[in-house]
Amino acid sequence: MNLRILAVLAGIGVSGFVAGLVLDWPALRLLAKPLPVLCLMLWIWRVPGLGLVRVGLALGLLGDVLLELRGFPAAPEQSLFLAGLAAFLGAHLCYLGACLRRSSRGAWLLALPFAIWGLLLISAVLPRLGSMALPVMVYSTAVCLMMWRAWAVSSPGGWPLLGLGAVIFGVSDSLIALNMFYQPIDHARPAIILSYWLGQWGIVLGARRQLADRV
């Protein structure tokens, strides 16, 4: 699909979701939220070598819908949250697999800051996780692994869009965890969704440059 058309559709999705937040219209948020990620998925639909990235985007889109359904009356909030968490876990594992497919070199020194990130996050939220402890710990580990491998793959000396996108996605997930299980954060939702979209954009653009098969 034409890049300009996709950009316009993505902009409509961002604007619609923000309007849904301001007006508190769950239906508008539900319709608008998946559009930016859907546009990213269509943008790389025919790019060879990015199958796992496309699946990751599709799972992220599913997670968007599941988490947004929690805003409707009588919605099973915890069940939808766990289902959304599972969808995004699958997305992170797809991105991790795409990075490992390109390079499995050690880069152990790069792992250190992400290990510290994960440990600090878990130590902050663990006292309030209760029955969510295991799912959140597994999810946080997957995110940190994905960020590490994205940086390991990023071209030396180049602009590391893939690594930056992964980290911004990780920031979005960390904000969700801190807002839910540590203490409420002012204006958390706009910060979470904007960093999520920016992170996905960075991952996709970086993947086109660094993970796609050259034919």
C-alpha positions as a Python dict, from the first residue, in 0.01 Angstrom:
ca = {
    (1, 'M'): (0, 0, 0),
    (2, 'N'): (112, 356, -68),
    (3, 'L'): (324, 495, 214),
    (4, 'R'): (139, 827, 219),
    (5, 'I'): (-196, 654, 256),
    (6, 'L'): (-61, 444, 540),
    (7, 'A'): (81, 754, 710),
    (8, 'V'): (-257, 929, 686),
    (9, 'L'): (-437, 624, 828),
    (10, 'A'): (-186, 598, 1111),
    (11, 'G'): (-234, 967, 1187),
    (12, 'I'): (-610, 917, 1197),
    (13, 'G'): (-560, 631, 1441),
    (14, 'V'): (-337, 839, 1670),
    (15, 'S'): (-575, 1138, 1658),
    (16, 'G'): (-880, 919, 1712),
    (17, 'F'): (-729, 745, 2012),
    (18, 'V'): (-621, 1072, 2173),
    (19, 'A'): (-971, 1210, 2114),
    (20, 'G'): (-1113, 894, 2271),
    (21, 'L'): (-897, 953, 2578),
    (22, 'V'): (-1002, 1317, 2609),
    (23, 'L'): (-1372, 1244, 2553),
    (24, 'D'): (-1364, 912, 2742),
    (25, 'W'): (-1520, 721, 2452),
    (26, 'P'): (-1410, 356, 2478),
    (27, 'A'): (-1557, 264, 2138),
    (28, 'L'): (-1354, 534, 1961),
    (29, 'R'): (-1038, 421, 2139),
    (30, 'L'): (-1105, 61, 2042),
    (31, 'L'): (-1148, 150, 1675),
    (32, 'A'): (-854, 390, 1657),
    (33, 'K'): (-586, 219, 1866),
    (34, 'P'): (-499, -69, 1628),
    (35, 'L'): (-465, 153, 1319),
    (36, 'P'): (-102, 270, 1361),
    (37, 'V'): (27, -83, 1416),
    (38, 'L'): (-186, -219, 1131),
    (39, 'C'): (-30, 42, 901),
    (40, 'L'): (320, -63, 1008),
    (41, 'M'): (232, -425, 936),
    (42, 'L'): (103, -338, 588),
    (43, 'W'): (413, -129, 519),
    (44, 'I'): (642, -432, 553),
    (45, 'W'): (394, -688, 422),
    (46, 'R'): (605, -789, 123),
    (47, 'V'): (953, -722, 263),
    (48, 'P'): (1144, -1053, 261),
    (49, 'G'): (1295, -1177, 584),
    (50, 'L'): (1054, -991, 815),
    (51, 'G'): (797, -1264, 869),
    (52, 'L'): (857, -1277, 1245),
    (53, 'V'): (832, -900, 1269),
    (54, 'R'): (498, -908, 1088),
    (55, 'V'): (369, -1176, 1326),
    (56, 'G'): (494, -967, 1618),
    (57, 'L'): (301, -667, 1490),
    (58, 'A'): (-12, -879, 1444),
    (59, 'L'): (16, -1002, 1804),
    (60, 'G'): (68, -645, 1921),
    (61, 'L'): (-246, -544, 1734),
    (62, 'L'): (-435, -825, 1908),
    (63, 'G'): (-297, -709, 2242),
    (64, 'D'): (-411, -354, 2167),
    (65, 'V'): (-768, -473, 2116),
    (66, 'L'): (-772, -701, 2421),
    (67, 'L'): (-639, -434, 2656),
    (68, 'E'): (-874, -169, 2520),
    (69, 'L'): (-1177, -394, 2571),
    (70, 'R'): (-1121, -355, 2945),
    (71, 'G'): (-1274, -8, 2920),
    (72, 'F'): (-1621, -146, 2845),
    (73, 'P'): (-1883, -210, 3116),
    (74, 'A'): (-1888, -562, 3262),
    (75, 'A'): (-1564, -652, 3084),
    (76, 'P'): (-1357, -921, 3265),
    (77, 'E'): (-1066, -687, 3332),
    (78, 'Q'): (-811, -931, 3474),
    (79, 'S'): (-879, -1196, 3208),
    (80, 'L'): (-844, -940, 2930),
    (81, 'F'): (-525, -807, 3086),
    (82, 'L'): (-372, -1155, 3101),
    (83, 'A'): (-477, -1226, 2743),
    (84, 'G'): (-331, -895, 2629),
    (85, 'L'): (-13, -968, 2824),
    (86, 'A'): (14, -1306, 2648),
    (87, 'A'): (-33, -1142, 2307),
    (88, 'F'): (239, -885, 2375),
    (89, 'L'): (465, -1156, 2518),
    (90, 'G'): (430, -1334, 2184),
    (91, 'A'): (515, -1009, 2004),
    (92, 'H'): (833, -963, 2206),
    (93, 'L'): (935, -1323, 2146),
    (94, 'C'): (883, -1274, 1772),
    (95, 'Y'): (1106, -966, 1774),
    (96, 'L'): (1362, -1158, 1982),
    (97, 'G'): (1353, -1444, 1732),
    (98, 'A'): (1395, -1205, 1439),
    (99, 'C'): (1702, -1053, 1603),
    (100, 'L'): (1852, -1394, 1685),
    (101, 'R'): (1787, -1504, 1326),
    (102, 'R'): (2013, -1221, 1209),
    (103, 'S'): (2283, -1257, 1476),
    (104, 'S'): (2338, -1471, 1785),
    (105, 'R'): (2676, -1324, 1885),
    (106, 'G'): (2724, -1296, 2259),
    (107, 'A'): (2739, -919, 2325),
    (108, 'W'): (2730, -1007, 2695),
    (109, 'L'): (2839, -663, 2811),
    (110, 'L'): (2531, -516, 2641),
    (111, 'A'): (2312, -751, 2845),
    (112, 'L'): (2414, -588, 3175),
    (113, 'P'): (2206, -266, 3160),
    (114, 'F'): (1897, -460, 3053),
    (115, 'A'): (1945, -715, 3331),
    (116, 'I'): (1968, -426, 3579),
    (117, 'W'): (1657, -269, 3421),
    (118, 'G'): (1460, -590, 3469),
    (119, 'L'): (1577, -645, 3827),
    (120, 'L'): (1495, -288, 3931),
    (121, 'L'): (1150, -306, 3772),
    (122, 'I'): (1064, -639, 3930),
    (123, 'S'): (1192, -531, 4272),
    (124, 'A'): (970, -220, 4254),
    (125, 'V'): (646, -396, 4159),
    (126, 'L'): (688, -742, 4316),
    (127, 'P'): (536, -658, 4656),
    (128, 'R'): (202, -571, 4490),
    (129, 'L'): (188, -832, 4214),
    (130, 'G'): (20, -1109, 4411),
    (131, 'S'): (-104, -1379, 4170),
    (132, 'M'): (33, -1176, 3878),
    (133, 'A'): (393, -1224, 3995),
    (134, 'L'): (487, -1510, 3761),
    (135, 'P'): (326, -1369, 3443),
    (136, 'V'): (478, -1026, 3498),
    (137, 'M'): (824, -1169, 3575),
    (138, 'V'): (817, -1386, 3261),
    (139, 'Y'): (700, -1092, 3054),
    (140, 'S'): (964, -856, 3195),
    (141, 'T'): (1237, -1110, 3124),
    (142, 'A'): (1123, -1144, 2763),
    (143, 'V'): (1119, -766, 2717),
    (144, 'C'): (1472, -729, 2855),
    (145, 'L'): (1599, -1011, 2633),
    (146, 'M'): (1436, -849, 2331),
    (147, 'M'): (1593, -511, 2407),
    (148, 'W'): (1934, -670, 2454),
    (149, 'R'): (1926, -862, 2127),
    (150, 'A'): (1791, -562, 1936),
    (151, 'W'): (2091, -359, 2050),
    (152, 'A'): (2325, -651, 1974),
    (153, 'V'): (2198, -661, 1615),
    (154, 'S'): (2203, -283, 1559),
    (155, 'S'): (2469, -193, 1307),
    (156, 'P'): (2793, -73, 1469),
    (157, 'G'): (2853, 292, 1393),
    (158, 'G'): (2506, 336, 1246),
    (159, 'W'): (2192, 498, 1386),
    (160, 'P'): (2058, 212, 1601),
    (161, 'L'): (1688, 251, 1525),
    (162, 'L'): (1612, -111, 1605),
    (163, 'G'): (1775, -86, 1946),
    (164, 'L'): (1619, 250, 2023),
    (165, 'G'): (1275, 129, 1918),
    (166, 'A'): (1308, -176, 2140),
    (167, 'V'): (1410, 39, 2438),
    (168, 'I'): (1122, 282, 2387),
    (169, 'F'): (882, -14, 2368),
    (170, 'G'): (1040, -135, 2693),
    (171, 'V'): (982, 206, 2850),
    (172, 'S'): (613, 182, 2755),
    (173, 'D'): (580, -161, 2916),
    (174, 'S'): (768, -46, 3225),
    (175, 'L'): (534, 252, 3264),
    (176, 'I'): (237, 15, 3252),
    (177, 'A'): (387, -202, 3526),
    (178, 'L'): (481, 91, 3749),
    (179, 'N'): (145, 262, 3701),
    (180, 'M'): (-51, -54, 3781),
    (181, 'F'): (161, -217, 4049),
    (182, 'Y'): (383, 50, 4207),
    (183, 'Q'): (204, 384, 4216),
    (184, 'P'): (-20, 580, 3977),
    (185, 'I'): (166, 805, 3734),
    (186, 'D'): (21, 1136, 3621),
    (187, 'H'): (-80, 1133, 3253),
    (188, 'A'): (34, 771, 3227),
    (189, 'R'): (-194, 667, 2939),
    (190, 'P'): (-74, 927, 2685),
    (191, 'A'): (289, 856, 2778),
    (192, 'I'): (236, 480, 2751),
    (193, 'I'): (60, 481, 2416),
    (194, 'L'): (289, 737, 2251),
    (195, 'S'): (603, 556, 2362),
    (196, 'Y'): (448, 227, 2248),
    (197, 'W'): (376, 359, 1898),
    (198, 'L'): (716, 527, 1875),
    (199, 'G'): (884, 204, 1987),
    (200, 'Q'): (698, -4, 1730),
    (201, 'W'): (789, 247, 1460),
    (202, 'G'): (1157, 231, 1556),
    (203, 'I'): (1155, -149, 1558),
    (204, 'V'): (991, -171, 1215),
    (205, 'L'): (1211, 92, 1053),
    (206, 'G'): (1521, -62, 1208),
    (207, 'A'): (1410, -410, 1100),
    (208, 'R'): (1373, -293, 739),
    (209, 'R'): (1731, -168, 749),
    (210, 'Q'): (1897, -440, 955),
    (211, 'L'): (1690, -759, 952),
    (212, 'A'): (1536, -774, 606),
    (213, 'D'): (1684, -1013, 350),
    (214, 'R'): (1876, -831, 81),
    (215, 'V'): (1755, -950, -260),
}
